[in-house]
Amino acid sequence: MPDSKAFIDSNILLYAYSITEPDKRQTARDTIDKYNSILSMQVINEFSNNCLKKLKKTHNEVIAAIQEIALNFPITHITIPIVVKALTIVNPFIKKDE
C-alpha cells in the first residue's frame, strides 16, 4: 500500500463509479489506488445522496456500491481527517501540462 495519504472527495468517488465518463472513471480509480486513501462518513453520505438523486440509482444499487467501497477501504480509513501539518489539494482531472 502506498505511503502517501490522500483524502478522497465525493466527486472522485462518484467518478470512480461513472458509466458515462470512462476516462474520468479510470483517473479516479487510479487516484484511489495510488494513495493510502481515506474517506469520511460525509463523503459516503454525499456519494449516496448523489447516486440516488442525480444518477437515479436504486437504494439496492447504492447499498451494493457502499458495500464495495467498504471492501476497498478498511474501516480505519473511513474517518474524520484532521489536518495537522500541511495540506496539498490536487485535482487529478487536470492534466499536468495545462
N, C-alpha and C positions, 0 to 999 in steps of 0.2 A: 504494500500500500504506500502511496506517495507520502513524503514527509510534509509537503506544503498543505496547509489547510485552506479551504475555501467555503464560505457561506453561500449556499445555493439559494438564489432568489426564486420566487414562484414563477416568474416568466421563463427562467431556464428550465425549471421542472416541467412547465407546460409545453415548451418546445421539445423536450425530450419525449413527449408522448404525441407530438404532432403527426398527423397523417398527411396534411395538405402541404407541409413545408419540409420535405425530406432533408434538404441541406442544413436547415436550422436544427432539425432533429438530430442529425449527426454531430453538429457542432456542440449542441447542448450535452449529448451523451458523452462526447469526447472530453468536455469540460468536467463533467461529473466524475468520469473515470480518472482524469489527470491528477486530481487533488484528493486529499483526505477530506471529502465533502461533508459539510454539516448542514442540517436542516433545523428549522424551528417549527413548533406547532403552528405558528401563524402562517408559515409558508404552506404547510399541509392544508390548513383551513382555506387559504386563498386558492390553492390549487383545486380543492374540492368544489368551492363555490364557482370558479371559472369553468370547470368541467361541466357542472350542472347547468349553469345559466348561459354561458357563451358557446360552449361546444355541444350543448344539448345531449350530454351523456346521461345515461340512466344511473340511478343510485347503485345498482349492481355493478355497472362498469366502473364507477368511481371507487367503490369499495375494492374491487379487484385491482385497480391501479394503486390504491393506497397499500394494499397487501404486498404488491410487488415492490413498492418503494420501501416498505418495512424490511423486506428481504435484502435489499441493496444497501440500506443504511442501518447499521446496527443501532439499537436504541440509545446507546451512548452518544451517537452522533445526531440524534434528534433532541436538540437542546435550545436553550436561550443563550445566544452568543454574547460574550462580554468582551468588549474591545479594551485591552489593557496596554498594548504597545502602539503599533501603527496599523493603519488600515489603508489598503490599496484597493480601489474599486476598478474592476476590469470588465469591459463589455466584450464577451467572446465573439460577438457577431460583427464587430468592426474589424476589418482587415488591417493588419499592421502597417501597410503601406498607404493607407488613406489619411 
